[in-house]
Amino acid sequence: MVAPRLSPALVAIASSLLFSGVAEAQYKVDTRDNIIASSKSLAYDLMKFYHGNESGQIPGLLPGPPASGTGDYYWWEAGAMMGTYIDYWKLTGDATYNDVVTQGMLFQVGPQRDYMPPNQTLSLGNDDQGFWGLSALLAAENKFPDPPPDQPQWLELAQAVWNTQADPSRYDETCNGGLRWQIPRTNAGYDYKNTIANGIFFNMGARLARYTGNDTYADRAEKAWDWLWGVKYIDHDNWAVYDGASVNDNCTDIHKTQYSYNAGVLIQGVAFMYNHTSDDKWKTRLDSLLDACLKSFFPRQVAYELSCEFSLGGSVCKTDMLSYKGYLVRWLAVVTQLAPHTAGNILGPLRKSGEAAAGQCTGGASGRQCGFYWTEGKFIDPRVDKTSGAGEAMDVLAAVSSMLIGDVAPPVTNATGGTSKGNPNAGGKDNGERPVKPVTAAGKAGAPPVLTILLLVGAVSLFVWMSFFDPVVP
C-alpha cells in the first residue's frame, strides 16, 4: 500500500502548527513598558522587508510589483507602511525610523507633488494615491517632524491628493458620481467604482475639514458619503460595507465581498465628521457602522479578515488582503479619541487583538516571526500564503502599538497646535496622462504611431491585470 502524498502546503501548515504549539511567545504586552519594548522589536523586524533606505535602492518602495518578479508588493502598500511607522512613533515616542519615513514619502511625491509618480502609472488607482495621502495627512495630524522648507509639506501633500480626486475629471458623473478604482483610462479596472477609493476620499475630506476648519472639505465629504449610501455599497439594513461595482451596469451589480479596511476607513471618516460637526446624524452612522464592524471583523473579539482568513494559510488571502486588518486596528484606535463614547466597545477588542497578535509571533529562525491567523493562537508561516510577510508584520506592529492609544493626545488641528503648512490650491487635474514628445524627422521611420503605442500599453496592462490582479481586491 502506498502512503498518501501530502502537498508541500499541507506539510508546511502541519509543521508550523506543531512547532508553534510548543513555542513560547517572545512578546509580552501585559504592561506599558512591555508593549513599548515589543513594539520596538516588531518595528525593527518589519523594517527588514524594506530596502528603500539601502544603497542603490529606491526610497519609498517595498519589493515589487509582482509582475516585475522583484517582490509581492504594489506601490500603495509602502505608503500604508509609512503611516504605520508614523503611528508607531506617535504611540511609542521612538524616532528611530522617522528619517526613513520622511525620505520615502518625499521621494514618491511625483513631479506634480501629488503622489502620482509616472513610473507607477500602469497600476495607479485612486486608492493607491489615496493611501499615500492618508499617511501625509496622518503626519500633519500627529505633528510628525515637518519636511525641510524647500520640500512639499505634509498638509500640502494631503490637499494635493484630495484636490486631484475632487476634480471632475476624476470624480465623474457615471453612476451619478464617485471615483473610479483606476486613474488612467488604459488601466484595467478603470470601469470599476469601489468603496476603498471613495472611502479614502470621504475620510480625507472629513479630516481636512477638521484640521483646517474649512467646511468646503466637509461638504464634499458629505457628498461622498451620500454617494456611497445611494449606490448601496453600505447595506441599508445591516450596515455591512461592500466592495464596489462596475460603471457598465450603473454600479447596480454590487460585489458584496466585505473587507475590513472598507469598514474601517468609513468608520474613522464618520468619527472625524462627528467630531467636527457634533451632528447626531454622524453619531448614528458611526454607532451603526461600528456595531456591524465589530460583529463581522472581531468574531472572537480578535481582528479577523472575514473574506479569507478561514483558509488558515490556504493562499486565499492575497498579499494586499493580508495587510487590511492592521489598518482597521489603527483607524479604530483613533476613533476612541474622536468619539470617546465608542471607547467602551473598541478598547476591549483592541487589547485582545494585540494580545493574540503578539502571542502567535513564534516562527522563523528568530523565534518571533509573525503570521496572520491571530484567532488560532498559533504561528502559520507566511510562505504558506505565498507572501514574504510584510503585511503580517505590519498588522502585528499596528495591533500591539495601538494598545497605547490611551496614553497619547488626539489628532491636532491648525487651531490646536498643528505645525504643517498647507496649500489649498495644491494638486488639481492630473489623470496620469503625460504629453507625448514630438517625433523628430530622424525618428519617424522607426517610431510606431502614438495610437499603436497606446494600444500596446493597454493590451499589456490588461494582460498583467488579468494575470495577477483580483478585480474585486483593489
C-alpha positions in Angstrom: 0.0 0.0 0.0 1.4 3.4 -1.0 1.2 6.1 1.7 -0.8 9.1 0.7 1.3 12.0 -0.5 0.9 15.4 1.2 1.2 18.6 -0.6 4.0 21.0 0.4 1.4 23.5 1.6 -0.2 20.9 4.0 3.2 19.9 5.3 4.1 23.5 5.9 0.8 24.1 7.8 1.2 21.0 9.8 4.8 21.8 10.7 4.0 25.3 11.7 1.1 24.3 13.8 3.1 21.6 15.5 6.1 23.7 16.3 4.2 26.8 17.2 2.2 24.9 19.6 5.2 24.4 21.9 7.0 27.6 21.1 7.0 30.3 23.7 5.8 33.7 22.8 8.6 36.2 22.9 6.5 39.3 23.0 4.9 40.5 26.3 2.1 43.0 26.2 1.0 43.0 29.9 2.4 46.4 30.9 3.0 49.7 29.1 6.8 49.1 29.2 6.5 45.7 27.7 4.1 46.9 25.0 6.7 49.6 24.0 9.6 47.1 24.1 7.6 44.6 22.0 6.6 47.4 19.6 10.3 48.3 19.1 11.2 44.7 18.2 8.3 44.4 15.9 9.2 47.7 14.2 12.8 46.5 13.7 11.6 43.3 12.2 9.1 45.0 9.8 11.9 47.3 8.5 13.8 44.2 7.3 11.2 43.9 4.5 12.0 47.5 3.3 15.2 48.2 1.3 14.5 51.7 0.1 17.0 53.2 2.6 19.8 51.0 1.2 22.4 52.0 -1.3 21.2 51.6 -4.9 17.6 51.1 -3.9 14.6 53.4 -4.5 13.2 55.1 -1.4 9.6 54.6 -0.6 9.1 51.2 -2.3 8.6 47.7 -0.9 9.9 44.9 -3.2 7.6 44.6 -6.2 5.3 44.9 -8.0 4.6 41.1 -8.6 4.8 41.4 -12.4 8.3 42.7 -12.1 9.5 39.5 -10.3 11.2 41.5 -7.6 8.6 41.1 -4.9 5.0 40.8 -3.8 4.1 44.4 -3.1 2.3 47.2 -5.1 3.3 50.8 -4.6 0.4 51.7 -2.3 1.4 49.3 0.5 4.7 51.1 1.1 2.7 54.3 1.6 0.5 52.4 4.1 3.6 51.2 5.9 4.8 54.7 6.2 1.6 55.5 8.0 2.1 52.6 10.3 5.5 53.9 11.3 4.1 57.4 11.9 1.6 55.9 14.3 4.3 53.9 15.9 6.4 57.0 16.5 3.4 58.8 18.0 2.4 55.9 20.3 5.9 54.9 21.5 8.0 58.0 21.1 10.7 56.1 19.2 12.0 58.3 16.4 14.4 55.6 15.0 12.6 55.4 11.7 11.5 59.0 11.2 14.2 59.8 8.7 13.4 56.7 6.7 9.8 57.6 6.6 10.4 61.2 5.6 12.8 60.2 2.8 10.4 57.6 1.4 7.4 59.8 1.5 9.1 62.8 -0.1 10.8 60.6 -2.8 7.5 59.3 -4.1 5.6 62.6 -4.4 6.0 62.7 -8.2 6.7 65.7 -10.4 3.4 67.4 -9.7 3.8 66.8 -5.9 0.5 64.9 -5.7 1.7 61.3 -5.2 1.4 60.5 -8.9 4.8 59.2 -9.8 4.9 58.4 -13.6 6.6 55.0 -13.1 3.6 53.7 -11.2 1.1 54.6 -13.9 0.4 51.0 -15.0 -1.2 50.1 -11.6 -2.1 53.5 -10.3 -5.5 53.7 -8.7 -7.3 56.4 -6.7 -7.0 54.2 -3.6 -3.2 53.8 -4.2 -2.7 57.5 -4.4 -5.1 57.9 -1.5 -3.1 55.7 0.9 -0.1 58.0 0.4 -2.4 61.0 1.0 -3.7 59.4 4.2 -0.1 59.0 5.5 0.7 62.6 4.7 -2.4 63.8 6.5 -1.6 61.5 9.4 1.8 63.1 9.6 0.2 66.6 9.8 -2.3 65.5 12.5 0.4 63.8 14.6 2.9 66.7 14.4 5.4 64.4 12.7 8.6 66.4 12.1 8.0 68.7 9.2 10.0 68.3 5.9 12.7 70.9 5.0 11.2 74.2 3.9 12.2 73.6 0.2 10.2 70.3 0.2 6.4 69.9 0.0 4.8 69.8 3.4 2.5 67.1 4.8 -0.7 69.1 4.8 0.1 70.4 1.3 0.6 66.9 0.0 -2.7 65.7 1.5 -4.5 68.6 0.0 -2.9 67.9 -3.4 -4.1 64.3 -3.4 -7.6 65.4 -2.3 -7.8 68.2 -4.9 -6.8 65.9 -7.8 -9.5 63.4 -6.8 -12.1 66.1 -6.3 -11.6 67.3 -9.8 -14.5 66.4 -12.2 -12.0 64.6 -14.4 -11.7 62.0 -11.6 -15.0 62.4 -9.7 -17.1 61.9 -12.8 -20.8 61.5 -13.4 -21.0 57.8 -14.2 -23.2 56.1 -11.6 -24.2 59.6 -10.6 -20.8 60.4 -9.2 -17.9 58.7 -7.3 -14.3 57.8 -8.0 -13.2 55.0 -10.3 -10.8 52.4 -9.0 -8.1 53.1 -11.6 -6.9 56.6 -12.7 -5.6 56.2 -16.3 -8.2 55.1 -18.8 -5.9 52.5 -20.2 -5.7 50.6 -16.9 -7.8 47.5 -16.5 -10.3 48.3 -13.7 -11.0 51.8 -14.9 -14.7 50.8 -15.2 -14.9 49.8 -11.5 -16.0 52.1 -8.8 -15.1 50.8 -5.4 -15.6 51.6 -1.7 -12.0 52.0 -0.8 -11.2 54.7 -3.3 -14.4 56.6 -2.4 -13.9 55.8 1.3 -10.4 57.3 1.4 -11.7 60.4 -0.4 -14.5 60.7 2.2 -12.1 60.1 5.1 -9.6 62.7 3.9 -12.3 65.3 3.3 -13.6 64.8 6.8 -10.1 65.1 8.3 -9.1 68.1 6.2 -12.3 69.8 7.3 -11.4 69.2 10.9 -7.8 70.1 10.5 -8.2 73.3 8.5 -11.7 74.4 9.7 -12.7 74.8 6.0 -16.1 73.4 5.5 -15.7 73.0 1.8 -14.0 69.7 2.6 -16.8 68.7 4.9 -19.4 69.5 2.2 -17.6 67.3 -0.3 -17.1 64.6 2.3 -20.8 64.5 2.9 -21.4 64.3 -0.8 -19.1 61.3 -1.0 -21.0 59.6 1.9 -24.3 60.3 0.2 -23.0 58.7 -2.9 -21.7 55.6 -1.1 -25.1 55.3 0.6 -27.0 56.0 -2.6 -25.4 53.2 -4.6 -25.9 50.9 -1.6 -22.2 50.0 -1.1 -23.3 50.4 2.6 -26.1 48.0 3.3 -29.2 49.9 4.4 -30.3 47.1 6.7 -27.3 45.6 8.4 -24.7 48.3 7.7 -22.3 45.9 6.1 -19.8 47.6 3.8 -19.4 46.0 0.3 -16.6 46.3 -2.2 -17.9 48.0 -5.3 -19.5 47.6 -8.8 -18.9 48.3 -12.5 -20.0 51.5 -14.2 -21.1 49.3 -17.1 -24.2 48.3 -15.1 -24.6 51.7 -13.5 -23.0 50.4 -10.3 -26.0 48.2 -9.6 -24.5 44.7 -9.6 -22.6 45.0 -6.3 -19.7 42.8 -5.4 -20.7 42.1 -1.8 -17.3 40.9 -0.5 -16.5 42.5 2.8 -13.0 43.7 3.5 -12.0 45.1 6.9 -10.3 48.2 5.6 -13.5 49.3 3.8 -15.4 49.3 7.0 -12.5 50.9 8.9 -11.9 53.8 6.6 -15.6 54.7 6.7 -15.9 54.4 10.5 -12.9 56.6 11.0 -14.1 59.2 8.5 -17.5 59.3 10.1 -15.9 59.7 13.5 -14.0 62.7 12.2 -17.2 64.2 10.8 -19.0 63.7 14.1 -16.0 65.3 16.0 -16.0 68.2 13.6 -19.8 68.9 13.4 -21.2 67.4 16.6 -24.2 66.5 14.4 -26.2 63.5 15.8 -26.7 62.0 12.3 -22.9 61.3 12.2 -23.1 59.7 15.7 -25.9 57.4 14.5 -23.9 56.4 11.4 -20.8 55.9 13.5 -22.5 53.7 16.0 -24.3 51.6 13.3 -21.1 51.0 11.3 -19.1 50.2 14.4 -21.6 47.7 15.7 -21.7 45.9 12.3 -17.9 46.0 12.0 -17.3 44.5 15.5 -19.7 41.7 14.8 -18.2 40.9 11.4 -14.5 41.5 11.9 -14.0 40.7 15.6 -16.0 37.5 16.0 -13.9 36.4 19.0 -13.0 40.0 19.9 -9.9 39.5 17.9 -9.4 41.2 14.5 -10.3 38.8 11.7 -10.3 39.2 7.9 -13.7 37.9 7.1 -13.2 37.4 3.3 -10.3 35.0 3.5 -8.9 34.2 7.0 -11.0 31.0 7.2 -8.4 29.4 4.8 -5.7 29.1 7.6 -2.8 29.5 5.2 -4.6 28.2 2.1 -3.4 31.1 -0.1 -7.0 32.5 -0.2 -5.7 35.7 1.4 -3.8 37.7 -1.3 -0.9 39.9 -0.4 -3.0 43.0 -0.3 -5.6 41.5 1.9 -3.0 40.3 4.4 -2.5 43.9 5.4 -6.0 45.1 5.8 -6.8 44.4 9.4 -3.7 46.3 10.5 -5.3 49.5 9.1 -8.6 48.6 10.7 -7.0 48.4 14.1 -5.1 51.6 13.7 -8.1 53.5 12.5 -10.4 52.2 15.2 -7.9 53.2 17.9 -8.2 56.9 16.7 -12.0 56.6 16.8 -11.8 56.2 20.5 -10.2 59.6 20.8 -12.5 61.4 18.3 -15.7 59.9 19.8 -15.0 58.9 23.4 -18.4 57.2 23.8 -17.1 54.4 21.5 -14.1 53.5 23.7 -16.0 51.0 25.8 -16.8 49.0 22.7 -13.5 49.3 20.9 -10.7 49.1 23.5 -11.5 45.6 24.7 -11.3 44.1 21.2 -8.1 46.2 20.5 -6.5 44.8 23.6 -7.5 41.2 22.8 -6.3 41.7 19.2 -2.9 43.0 20.4 -2.5 40.0 22.8 -3.5 37.5 20.2 -1.3 39.1 17.5 1.7 39.1 19.8 1.1 35.6 21.0 1.4 33.9 17.7 4.7 35.5 16.7 6.8 32.4 17.4 8.1 31.5 14.0 11.3 31.7 11.9 14.9 31.4 12.9 14.4 34.3 15.3 11.5 32.5 17.0 9.5 35.7 16.8 8.3 35.9 13.2 4.7 36.9 12.9 1.9 35.2 11.0 -1.6 36.4 10.1 -4.0 34.0 11.8 -4.3 35.5 15.3 -7.5 33.8 16.4 -5.8 30.4 16.2 -3.1 31.4 18.7 -0.5 29.6 16.6 2.0 30.7 14.0 1.4 29.8 10.4 4.3 30.6 8.2 3.6 33.4 5.7 5.2 31.4 3.0 2.2 29.1 3.1 0.2 32.1 1.9 2.8 32.7 -0.8 3.9 36.0 0.7 7.1 37.3 2.3 5.2 38.5 5.4 5.4 42.3 5.3 1.7 42.7 5.6 1.5 40.3 8.5 4.4 42.1 10.3 2.7 45.4 9.7 -0.6 44.1 11.2 1.0 42.9 14.4 3.0 46.2 14.9 -0.3 48.1 14.5 -2.1 45.9 16.9 0.5 45.9 19.6 1.4 49.6 19.4 -2.3 50.6 19.2 -2.7 49.3 22.8 -1.0 52.5 23.8 -3.7 54.8 22.3 -4.9 55.9 25.7 -1.6 57.4 26.5 -1.3 59.9 23.6 -3.1 63.1 22.6 -5.8 63.0 19.9 -5.0 64.3 16.3 -4.3 68.0 16.3 -5.7 70.7 14.1 -4.4 74.1 12.9 -6.1 75.6 15.9 -4.7 73.1 18.5 -1.0 73.0 17.8 -0.6 71.7 14.2 2.5 73.0 12.5 2.2 71.6 9.0 1.8 74.2 6.3 -0.9 73.7 3.7 -1.8 74.9 0.2 -5.5 74.8 -0.6 -4.6 75.1 -4.3 -2.1 72.2 -4.4 -2.7 69.5 -7.0 -5.5 69.8 -9.5 -6.3 67.9 -12.7 -4.0 65.0 -13.1 -5.0 61.7 -14.7 -1.6 60.4 -15.1 -1.6 61.3 -18.8 1.7 62.9 -19.9 2.2 64.7 -23.2 3.8 62.6 -25.8 7.1 64.0 -27.0 7.1 65.1 -30.7 8.6 62.5 -33.0 11.6 64.0 -34.9 12.1 63.5 -38.6 15.0 61.3 -37.9 13.0 59.1 -35.6 9.8 58.8 -37.7 10.9 55.9 -39.8 11.4 53.6 -36.8 8.8 55.0 -34.5 5.4 53.4 -34.2 2.4 55.7 -34.3 1.2 57.0 -31.0 -2.1 55.1 -31.3 -0.2 51.9 -31.7 1.8 52.7 -28.5 -1.4 53.4 -26.6 -3.0 50.1 -27.8 0.1 48.1 -26.9 0.2 49.7 -23.4 -3.5 49.0 -22.9 -3.1 45.4 -24.0 -0.1 44.8 -21.8 -1.8 46.4 -18.8 -4.9 44.3 -19.4 -2.8 41.1 -19.6 -0.9 42.0 -16.4 -4.2 42.7 -14.6 -5.9 39.5 -15.7 -2.8 37.5 -14.8 -2.0 39.0 -11.4 -4.9 41.1 -10.1 -8.1 40.2 -8.4 -10.7 42.6 -9.8 -12.6 42.9 -6.5 -9.4 43.4 -4.4 -8.0 46.8 -5.2 
